[in-house]
């Protein structure tokens, strides 16, 4: 099965009420791909989603709770964060 990597922009767009059309498209896309592809994300993405304000955090984390988290080595993480 092919894999799709999710970043914070997908999760954010799923709940974004400022642009209803984009939110609706994201939700349709999510419903189509969640059974046809292996969705995944990184711990970096989870950490970013955990830093959002409390009013959004519960929804964001609930959406991704069943999505596997890819392991990232410390070396690779710091290389990406630092340059």
N, C-alpha and C positions, 0 to 999 in steps of 0.2 A: 504494500500500500504506500502511496506517495505521502510525503510529509509536508505540512504547512507550518511554518514558524509564525507564531503570533507575537506582535509587539504591543506596546501600550496603546498605540493609535487605534488598533482594531477594537480593543476593549472599551476605550473611551468613546469611540464613534457609536458603539452599540447602545450607549445610554445618552448620547448627546441630544438634548432637546432643542438646542439652538438651531440646528439644521435638520428638521424632521425627515426630509428626503434622504439625506445621508444616513441617518439613523435607521430608517426603514430598509434601505439597500443593504446596510451592514447586517441587519437582523435576517434578511432574506438569504444573504450570502452565508451567514453562520449556519442557518438551518440546512442549507444545501451541502456544505462541506463537512459538517461535523460527523456525518456518517460515511462519507466517501473518501475522506483523507484522514491521516493520522495528524491531529493537531498537537502542537507542542509549543513550549515557551521556555525561557531561561529563568534562572533564579534572579538574574538582573532585572528582568521584566517584573517578576513578582515583587521584588524590593521596590521598584518604582511605583507599582500599584499600591503598595502598603503605605506609601508616603502621601497619598492624596488625602484631601480632607475627609473627615468621618462620614459626611453625608453621602459620599460616593464610594467609599472604601468597601462597605459591605456588599453592594451590588457588584462591584468590579471583581472582588475575590470570590463571590458566589458563582459568577459566570465561569471563572477559570478553575474552579475547585476540582473538576474531573480531568483537566488537561495535564498530561505528563510534563514534568519539569526536567529539562535537560541539565545534566551536570556540567559545570564549567570549572576548570581547574583554577586555582588561585592565581597562577602565573598568567593565564589567558585573561582572567577577569581584570587584573591590575594593568595588563598591557592595554586592554581596551579602554579602561577608565583613565589611564594616564597618558595615553598618546599613541 
